[in-house]
Amino acid sequence: MKKEILKALREAGEGFVSGQSLCEKAGVTRQAVWKNIAQLKQMGYDIESVPNKGYMLTGFPDILYSEDIESRIKEGSICKRVESHDIIDSTNIRAKQLAEQGEPEGTLVIAERQSAGRGRRGRSWFSDAGTGVFMSLILRPDILPSEVSGITLIAAIATSKAIEEVCCARTQIKWPNDIVLNRKKICGILTEMSAEMNCINHVVVGIGINANNKSFDNDISDVATSIYIQTGKKADRAQLASVTIDKFGEYYREFNKVLSLKPFIDEYNSMLVSKDKEVKILYGMKEDAEESRTQTGIARGIDETGALIVDTKEGTKKIVSGEVSVRGLYGYV
């Protein structure tokens, strides 16, 4: 019910919505409308009430609340349900649990804070409450397991476009799945799947965005930043989450039609921070590991499989995500 109330109030903009209209939209009594508006006010939503005029939304709290996000999602969005948490171990872990229980495609898990978030190669991703956007979406694509990496790349495009639209910040992509702003990381994407032979049970796409962080620990401050640090403006996190998911759904539908990254290559490469620049290819898990081997070359962009094409002295290499790490010659990008 709160979803319908918030949606109606937002659509009205600076106008009032009558109590009767809210009753009809939500399919409830006036008393139920009044009760839910009172609860929204307690949560921090500023709702003005004027006799014979109705209600008007004049302000809202900076929270990631399921019914608020659902009220912002576009009609026909891939997102069908939102489950929100104040704190959770990991949105990916919870989404995988729900997927195993049969939760349908389009279920989104979102949290104010993660206590055991993870990035690629099992790296920890800790988060402060009320600063980031941490969410995971359940998918059930009819594709081969070998094609799932393409979902990560289109998620990167969608997230980058959403940040630009909502926060007026032009971001770039560090292949394959990091979003950078002014050459520092503001977002990571982790895609995990459950599959048997050539059949996918489910895919979970996790997206973590550093939105309103004011600072970072010294050990990561040279590579990590936030939208707030870079722009000086706080992001509407609920809006950023809803626009990101809506945009991802648009790219995902197109990807499922063609089962190829071919339609997205030019757009992805236009955002690639290392395009036509010298990069270092790291073979191995750690840069200082004895078994690691490095190679330099010029990054030319991705192909239709999502591999990064790099021209090296030994010839052109196709770098596949998960096998190696690609860095800038003198740093993170």
C-alpha positions as CSV (number, residue, x, y, z in Angstrom):
1,M,0.0,0.0,0.0
2,K,2.8,2.4,0.8
3,K,4.2,1.8,-2.6
4,E,1.0,3.0,-4.3
5,I,0.8,6.0,-1.9
6,L,4.4,7.1,-2.6
7,K,4.0,6.6,-6.3
8,A,0.9,8.7,-6.5
9,L,2.4,11.5,-4.4
10,R,5.6,11.5,-6.5
11,E,3.6,11.6,-9.8
12,A,1.7,14.6,-8.5
13,G,4.9,16.6,-8.0
14,E,4.1,19.8,-6.2
15,G,0.4,19.2,-6.4
16,F,-1.9,17.6,-3.9
17,V,-3.5,14.2,-4.2
18,S,-6.9,13.7,-2.6
19,G,-7.5,11.1,0.0
20,Q,-10.2,9.6,-2.1
21,S,-7.8,9.3,-5.1
22,L,-5.3,7.5,-2.8
23,C,-8.1,5.2,-1.6
24,E,-8.9,4.3,-5.2
25,K,-5.3,3.8,-6.3
26,A,-4.4,1.6,-3.3
27,G,-7.9,-0.1,-3.1
28,V,-8.3,0.6,0.6
29,T,-10.3,2.8,3.0
30,R,-9.5,6.4,4.0
31,Q,-8.6,5.1,7.5
32,A,-6.0,2.8,6.0
33,V,-4.6,5.6,3.9
34,W,-4.3,7.8,6.9
35,K,-2.7,5.0,8.9
36,N,-0.1,4.4,6.2
37,I,0.7,8.0,5.7
38,A,1.2,8.4,9.5
39,Q,3.7,5.5,9.3
40,L,5.5,7.1,6.4
41,K,5.8,10.3,8.4
42,Q,7.3,8.4,11.3
43,M,9.9,7.0,8.8
44,G,10.9,10.5,7.8
45,Y,8.8,11.2,4.8
46,D,7.5,14.9,4.8
47,I,3.9,14.7,3.7
48,E,1.8,17.8,3.9
49,S,-1.9,17.4,4.7
50,V,-4.4,20.1,3.9
51,P,-8.2,19.7,4.4
52,N,-10.2,19.6,1.1
53,K,-6.9,19.4,-0.9
54,G,-5.3,16.1,0.2
55,Y,-1.7,15.2,0.6
56,M,1.6,16.3,-0.9
57,L,5.1,14.8,-0.6
58,T,7.5,17.6,0.2
59,G,10.6,15.7,1.4
60,F,11.8,12.2,2.0
61,P,14.5,10.4,4.0
62,D,17.8,9.1,2.6
63,I,17.0,5.4,3.1
64,L,16.8,2.3,0.9
65,Y,13.3,1.2,1.7
66,S,11.7,-1.5,-0.5
67,E,8.3,0.1,-1.1
68,D,9.9,3.5,-1.9
69,I,12.2,1.9,-4.5
70,E,9.3,-0.1,-5.9
71,S,7.3,3.2,-6.2
72,R,10.1,4.6,-8.4
73,I,10.5,1.6,-10.7
74,K,9.1,2.2,-14.2
75,E,6.1,0.3,-15.4
76,G,7.3,-2.9,-17.1
77,S,10.7,-2.9,-15.3
78,I,12.6,-6.2,-14.9
79,C,12.3,-5.6,-11.1
80,K,9.2,-7.2,-9.7
81,R,9.9,-7.1,-6.0
82,V,12.3,-5.4,-3.6
83,E,13.5,-6.9,-0.3
84,S,15.3,-4.3,1.8
85,H,17.5,-4.7,4.9
86,D,19.2,-2.3,7.3
87,I,22.2,-4.7,7.6
88,I,22.9,-8.0,5.9
89,D,25.9,-10.2,5.5
90,S,25.8,-9.9,1.7
91,T,23.0,-9.0,-0.7
92,N,24.5,-11.6,-3.1
93,I,24.3,-14.3,-0.5
94,R,20.7,-13.5,0.3
95,A,19.7,-13.3,-3.4
96,K,21.3,-16.7,-4.0
97,Q,19.3,-18.1,-1.1
98,L,16.1,-16.7,-2.5
99,A,16.9,-18.0,-5.9
100,E,17.5,-21.5,-4.5
101,Q,14.0,-21.3,-2.9
102,G,12.4,-20.5,-6.3
103,E,12.2,-16.8,-6.2
104,P,11.5,-15.5,-9.7
105,E,13.6,-13.4,-12.0
106,G,13.4,-9.7,-11.1
107,T,13.6,-10.0,-7.3
108,L,16.0,-7.3,-5.9
109,V,17.8,-7.5,-2.6
110,I,19.1,-4.2,-1.3
111,A,20.8,-3.2,2.0
112,E,22.0,-0.1,3.8
113,R,25.1,-2.0,4.9
114,Q,26.8,-5.3,4.3
115,S,28.9,-7.0,6.9
116,A,30.5,-9.6,4.6
117,G,30.3,-8.2,1.1
118,R,32.6,-9.6,-1.5
119,G,34.1,-8.5,-4.8
120,R,35.9,-10.4,-7.5
121,R,38.3,-13.2,-6.4
122,G,36.7,-13.2,-2.9
123,R,38.0,-9.8,-1.9
124,S,36.1,-8.3,1.1
125,W,33.8,-5.3,0.5
126,F,32.8,-3.7,3.8
127,S,30.4,-0.8,3.8
128,D,29.2,2.0,6.1
129,A,25.5,2.4,6.7
130,G,23.6,5.1,4.8
131,T,26.3,5.8,2.3
132,G,26.3,3.3,-0.5
133,V,23.9,1.4,-2.7
134,F,24.4,-2.4,-2.3
135,M,22.0,-4.5,-4.2
136,S,21.7,-7.9,-6.0
137,L,19.2,-8.9,-8.7
138,I,18.0,-12.5,-9.4
139,L,18.0,-13.5,-13.1
140,R,17.0,-16.7,-14.8
141,P,18.4,-16.2,-18.4
142,D,18.0,-18.9,-21.1
143,I,21.6,-18.7,-22.1
144,L,24.7,-20.9,-21.9
145,P,27.0,-20.6,-18.8
146,S,29.8,-19.3,-21.1
147,E,27.6,-16.3,-22.0
148,V,27.0,-15.1,-18.5
149,S,30.1,-12.9,-18.5
150,G,28.2,-10.7,-21.0
151,I,25.7,-9.8,-18.3
152,T,28.4,-8.3,-16.2
153,L,29.5,-6.0,-19.0
154,I,26.0,-4.8,-19.8
155,A,25.5,-4.2,-16.0
156,A,28.6,-2.0,-16.1
157,I,27.1,0.1,-19.0
158,A,23.7,0.4,-17.3
159,T,25.2,1.5,-14.0
160,S,27.5,4.0,-15.6
161,K,24.5,5.5,-17.5
162,A,22.4,5.6,-14.4
163,I,25.1,7.5,-12.4
164,E,25.3,10.0,-15.2
165,E,21.5,10.5,-15.3
166,V,20.9,10.7,-11.6
167,C,24.1,12.3,-10.3
168,C,25.3,14.2,-13.4
169,A,28.7,12.5,-13.2
170,R,30.4,11.1,-16.3
171,T,32.0,7.8,-15.3
172,Q,34.1,5.3,-17.2
173,I,34.6,1.5,-17.0
174,K,37.7,-0.3,-16.0
175,W,37.4,-3.7,-17.7
176,P,35.6,-5.8,-17.0
177,N,33.3,-4.6,-14.2
178,D,34.5,-1.6,-12.2
179,I,33.1,1.9,-12.6
180,V,35.6,4.7,-12.1
181,L,35.2,8.4,-11.7
182,N,38.3,10.6,-12.1
183,R,40.3,7.5,-12.3
184,K,39.2,6.0,-8.9
185,K,36.7,3.2,-8.3
186,I,33.2,4.1,-7.3
187,C,31.4,0.8,-8.1
188,G,32.1,-2.9,-8.4
189,I,29.9,-5.6,-10.0
190,L,29.9,-9.2,-9.0
191,T,28.0,-11.8,-11.1
192,E,27.6,-15.3,-9.7
193,M,25.6,-18.2,-11.2
194,S,24.3,-21.7,-10.4
195,A,24.5,-24.0,-13.3
196,E,24.5,-27.7,-14.3
197,M,26.4,-28.7,-17.5
198,N,24.9,-26.3,-20.1
199,C,21.9,-25.3,-18.1
200,I,21.7,-22.2,-15.8
201,N,19.6,-22.4,-12.7
202,H,20.0,-18.8,-11.8
203,V,22.3,-15.8,-12.0
204,V,22.8,-13.1,-9.3
205,V,24.2,-9.7,-10.3
206,G,25.5,-7.7,-7.4
207,I,26.2,-4.0,-7.7
208,G,27.9,-1.9,-5.0
209,I,28.1,1.8,-5.5
210,N,30.0,4.3,-3.3
211,A,27.5,7.0,-3.3
212,N,27.7,9.3,-0.3
213,N,30.9,8.2,1.5
214,K,32.8,11.2,2.8
215,S,36.2,9.4,3.2
216,F,37.9,6.0,2.9
217,D,40.6,4.2,4.9
218,N,44.2,5.1,3.9
219,D,44.8,1.6,2.5
220,I,42.2,2.1,-0.3
221,S,41.9,5.9,-0.5
222,D,44.3,6.0,-3.5
223,V,42.0,3.8,-5.6
224,A,38.5,4.3,-4.1
225,T,36.3,7.3,-4.1
226,S,32.6,8.2,-4.0
227,I,30.1,10.2,-6.0
228,Y,29.9,12.7,-3.1
229,I,33.6,13.2,-2.9
230,Q,34.0,13.8,-6.6
231,T,30.9,16.0,-7.2
232,G,30.3,17.6,-3.8
233,K,26.6,16.6,-4.0
234,K,24.8,13.8,-2.1
235,A,23.1,11.3,-4.4
236,D,19.5,10.2,-4.0
237,R,20.4,6.6,-3.4
238,A,16.9,5.2,-3.8
239,Q,16.6,6.9,-7.2
240,L,20.0,5.8,-8.2
241,A,19.1,2.2,-7.3
242,S,15.8,2.3,-9.3
243,V,17.3,3.9,-12.4
244,T,20.2,1.5,-12.4
245,I,17.9,-1.5,-12.3
246,D,15.5,0.0,-14.9
247,K,18.4,0.7,-17.3
248,F,19.9,-2.8,-16.7
249,G,16.6,-4.3,-17.6
250,E,16.6,-2.5,-20.9
251,Y,20.1,-3.8,-21.8
252,Y,19.3,-7.3,-20.5
253,R,16.2,-7.7,-22.7
254,E,18.3,-6.7,-25.8
255,F,21.1,-9.0,-24.8
256,N,18.7,-11.9,-24.4
257,K,17.3,-11.2,-27.9
258,V,20.7,-11.3,-29.7
259,L,22.7,-13.5,-27.3
260,S,25.7,-11.5,-28.1
261,L,27.5,-8.4,-26.9
262,K,27.8,-7.2,-30.5
263,P,25.2,-4.4,-30.2
264,F,26.9,-3.0,-27.1
265,I,30.6,-3.1,-28.2
266,D,30.8,0.5,-29.4
267,E,29.0,1.9,-26.3
268,Y,31.1,-0.2,-23.9
269,N,34.4,0.8,-25.6
270,S,33.4,4.5,-25.6
271,M,33.3,4.2,-21.8
272,L,36.5,2.1,-21.4
273,V,39.0,4.0,-19.4
274,S,42.0,2.1,-20.9
275,K,40.9,2.4,-24.6
276,D,44.0,2.8,-26.8
277,K,46.2,3.2,-23.7
278,E,49.0,1.1,-22.4
279,V,48.0,-1.4,-19.8
280,K,49.7,-4.1,-17.7
281,I,48.3,-7.7,-17.9
282,L,48.8,-9.6,-14.6
283,Y,48.8,-13.3,-14.9
284,G,48.4,-14.6,-11.4
285,M,46.4,-13.7,-8.3
286,K,48.8,-11.1,-6.8
287,E,51.1,-8.6,-8.3
288,D,54.0,-9.5,-6.0
289,A,53.4,-13.3,-6.1
290,E,56.4,-15.2,-7.5
291,E,54.2,-17.2,-9.8
292,S,52.7,-14.0,-11.4
293,R,53.8,-12.9,-14.8
294,T,53.2,-9.5,-16.3
295,Q,52.9,-8.3,-19.9
296,T,52.3,-4.8,-21.3
297,G,50.3,-3.7,-24.4
298,I,47.8,-1.3,-25.8
299,A,44.1,-2.0,-24.9
300,R,41.9,-1.8,-28.0
301,G,38.5,-2.6,-26.5
302,I,36.3,-5.6,-26.1
303,D,35.1,-8.1,-28.8
304,E,31.6,-9.7,-29.0
305,T,32.5,-12.2,-26.3
306,G,33.6,-9.6,-23.8
307,A,37.3,-10.4,-24.1
308,L,39.7,-7.4,-23.9
309,I,41.8,-7.1,-27.0
310,V,45.4,-6.0,-26.2
311,D,48.1,-5.5,-28.7
312,T,51.4,-6.7,-27.3
313,K,55.0,-7.2,-28.7
314,E,54.1,-10.9,-29.0
315,G,51.0,-10.1,-31.0
316,T,47.3,-9.5,-30.3
317,K,46.0,-11.1,-27.1
318,K,42.4,-11.8,-26.1
319,I,42.2,-11.4,-22.4
320,V,39.3,-13.3,-20.7
321,S,37.8,-12.1,-17.5
322,G,38.6,-14.3,-14.5
323,E,41.9,-15.5,-15.8
324,V,43.9,-12.3,-15.4
325,S,43.9,-8.8,-14.0
326,V,44.4,-5.7,-16.2
327,R,45.8,-2.5,-14.6
328,G,47.0,0.8,-15.8
329,L,50.7,0.8,-16.4
330,Y,51.4,3.0,-13.4
331,G,48.4,2.3,-11.2
332,Y,44.8,1.1,-10.8
333,V,43.6,2.5,-14.2
